[in-house]
Amino acid sequence: MKKKFVVALLILCGCLSLTGCHIISDLASANFVLNKGPMITKTYREKVFHSINIDSINGDIHFKNANHCRVIYKGNKNLMPTVKMYGTTLNIKNKRVARINSIQDITVEMPKRYLNFVDANASNGDIYGSTIMMRTGTITSDNGDVDIKNLFLKKKVKLDSANGDINVDYCNAKGYNLSADNGDVTFNDKNMDDSYNKNSSSQQLLSAYSDNGDVSVN
């Protein structure tokens, strides 16, 4: 009886191994097919938007100022994100494919004016902004830096990086809640160790957190 059980267990393990190899092979094949597409530059000309929602882009996100509204994508043709307007909100959504090595680059061009909200996430890339004006919002990089030259807000804005630095050259916030678990916090060119709080109950609050990187606000 014990011998039969061992044999059955070995057969089961063999079947599971073959199934696992087959699944990995299928994923690798799908990944190869998507990655072998040509590199392109695609421009989306959009009407005026009042909010932005960017979901899990596997590459860098750039916010630039212009007299028009448009989105520019540079990357693999097979990995072009979905760019749509829902009401007055610009939505950019990435194709979700496991372990994509091809890097995408998204640029959002817009006039200097307050947006209702900005929610932007780069799953594997940096986020850059020249001048970003928003009432509220969240900007997150899972594996990259957040670098904004001028940040204007009216309510709470959260900046977050799991593995990268956060740098804001200028911000009009009345309150600050800055912290770095494994890095330094600098406010107005002064080192504040790993955290800094000022008027943290203010409605016009900038919250910035890095799990593994530095936070600098001037």
C-alpha positions in Angstrom: 0.0 0.0 0.0 2.8 2.4 0.9 4.6 1.6 -2.3 1.5 2.4 -4.4 1.0 5.6 -2.6 4.6 6.7 -3.3 4.2 5.8 -7.0 1.0 7.7 -7.2 2.6 10.7 -5.5 5.5 10.7 -8.0 3.1 10.5 -10.9 1.1 13.5 -9.5 4.3 15.5 -9.1 5.3 14.7 -12.6 2.0 15.8 -14.0 2.1 19.1 -12.0 5.6 19.8 -13.3 4.6 19.2 -16.9 1.6 21.5 -16.4 3.7 24.2 -14.9 6.2 24.0 -17.7 3.4 24.3 -20.2 2.0 27.4 -18.5 5.4 29.0 -18.3 6.0 28.2 -22.0 2.6 29.8 -23.0 3.4 32.9 -21.0 6.9 33.2 -22.5 5.4 32.8 -26.0 2.8 35.4 -25.4 5.4 37.7 -24.0 7.7 37.2 -27.0 4.9 37.9 -29.5 4.0 41.2 -27.7 7.6 42.3 -27.3 8.6 41.7 -31.0 6.3 44.4 -32.3 7.9 47.6 -33.9 8.7 50.7 -31.8 6.3 53.6 -32.7 5.3 57.1 -31.7 1.6 57.6 -31.5 -0.1 61.0 -30.9 -3.6 61.2 -29.4 -5.2 64.6 -29.8 -7.7 65.1 -27.1 -10.4 67.6 -26.2 -10.0 69.7 -23.0 -9.9 67.4 -19.9 -10.5 68.4 -16.3 -9.1 65.3 -14.6 -6.4 62.6 -15.4 -6.4 58.9 -14.5 -3.3 57.0 -15.6 -3.3 53.3 -14.6 -0.1 51.2 -14.2 2.1 52.4 -17.0 5.2 50.2 -17.5 7.6 53.1 -18.2 8.0 56.8 -17.7 5.2 59.4 -17.4 5.9 63.0 -18.4 3.5 66.0 -17.6 4.4 68.9 -19.9 2.8 72.3 -20.4 1.4 73.4 -23.7 -1.5 75.4 -25.3 -3.2 72.2 -26.3 -4.3 68.8 -24.8 -2.7 65.7 -26.2 -1.0 62.4 -25.3 2.1 61.1 -27.0 3.1 57.4 -26.7 6.5 56.0 -27.5 7.0 52.3 -27.3 6.1 48.8 -28.6 3.2 48.9 -31.1 1.7 45.8 -29.5 1.7 47.4 -26.1 -0.1 50.7 -26.9 -2.2 51.7 -24.0 -5.9 52.5 -24.1 -6.4 56.3 -24.3 -10.1 57.4 -23.9 -12.1 60.3 -22.5 -14.8 59.4 -20.0 -16.8 62.6 -19.6 -14.1 65.2 -18.8 -11.6 62.7 -17.5 -8.6 61.6 -19.5 -8.1 57.8 -19.0 -4.9 56.0 -19.9 -4.8 52.3 -19.2 -1.9 49.9 -19.8 -2.3 46.4 -21.2 -1.7 44.0 -18.4 0.8 41.4 -19.4 3.1 39.5 -17.1 6.7 40.5 -17.1 6.8 42.8 -20.0 10.4 44.0 -20.7 9.5 46.5 -23.3 9.5 50.0 -21.8 6.7 52.5 -22.6 6.9 56.3 -22.5 3.8 58.4 -22.0 3.8 62.2 -22.3 0.7 64.2 -21.4 0.6 67.8 -22.7 -1.8 70.3 -21.2 -2.3 74.0 -20.4 -1.4 75.5 -17.0 -4.7 75.3 -15.2 -6.1 73.5 -12.2 -7.3 70.0 -12.8 -10.0 68.5 -10.5 -7.8 65.5 -9.8 -4.7 63.6 -11.0 -4.3 59.9 -10.3 -1.2 58.5 -12.0 0.7 55.3 -11.4 3.9 54.1 -13.0 4.4 50.4 -12.2 8.0 50.5 -13.4 9.3 54.0 -14.3 9.8 57.6 -13.3 7.2 60.4 -13.2 8.2 63.9 -14.3 6.3 67.1 -14.2 7.1 70.7 -15.2 4.1 72.5 -13.7 1.2 70.4 -12.4 -1.8 72.1 -11.0 -4.5 70.0 -9.3 -7.1 70.3 -6.6 -6.3 66.9 -5.2 -4.7 63.7 -6.4 -2.2 60.8 -6.0 1.0 60.3 -8.0 2.7 56.9 -7.4 5.7 55.1 -8.8 6.1 51.5 -7.8 9.7 51.4 -9.0 11.1 54.8 -9.9 11.4 58.5 -9.0 8.8 61.2 -8.8 10.3 64.6 -9.9 8.1 67.7 -10.1 9.4 71.2 -10.8 6.3 73.2 -9.7 3.3 71.6 -7.8 0.2 73.7 -7.1 -2.6 72.1 -5.0 -5.8 73.2 -3.3 -6.5 70.2 -1.1 -4.5 67.0 -0.2 -2.0 65.6 -2.7 -0.1 62.4 -2.1 3.2 61.5 -3.7 4.5 58.0 -3.2 7.5 55.9 -4.3 8.1 52.3 -3.2 11.6 52.3 -4.6 12.9 55.7 -5.7 13.4 59.4 -4.7 10.7 62.1 -4.6 11.8 65.7 -5.5 9.5 68.8 -5.6 11.3 72.1 -6.4 8.3 74.3 -5.5 5.0 73.6 -3.8 2.3 76.0 -2.6 1.0 73.7 0.2 0.2 75.1 3.6 0.9 71.8 5.4 3.5 69.0 4.9 3.7 65.3 5.9 7.0 64.0 4.6 8.7 60.7 5.4 11.3 58.2 4.1 11.6 54.7 5.7 15.0 54.1 4.2 16.3 57.5 3.2 16.6 61.2 4.1 14.0 64.0 4.1 15.0 67.5 3.0 12.8 70.5 3.4 13.9 74.0 2.2 17.5 72.6 1.7 17.6 71.5 5.4 18.1 67.9 6.4 15.2 66.7 8.6 16.4 63.1 9.2 13.7 60.7 8.0 10.5 62.7 8.5 9.1 66.2 8.6 5.6 67.5 9.6 4.2 71.0 9.4 0.6 72.0 9.8 -0.4 68.3 9.0 -4.0 69.1 9.7 -4.2 71.6 6.9 -6.6 70.9 4.1 -4.0 72.1 1.6 -1.6 69.3 2.5 1.3 67.7 0.6 2.0 64.1 1.7 5.1 62.5 0.3 6.5 59.1 1.3 9.3 56.9 0.0 9.8 53.4 1.2 13.3 53.2 -0.2 14.6 56.6 -1.3 15.0 60.2 -0.4 12.3 62.9 -0.2 13.1 66.5 -1.0 10.7 69.5 -1.0 11.9 73.1 -1.5 
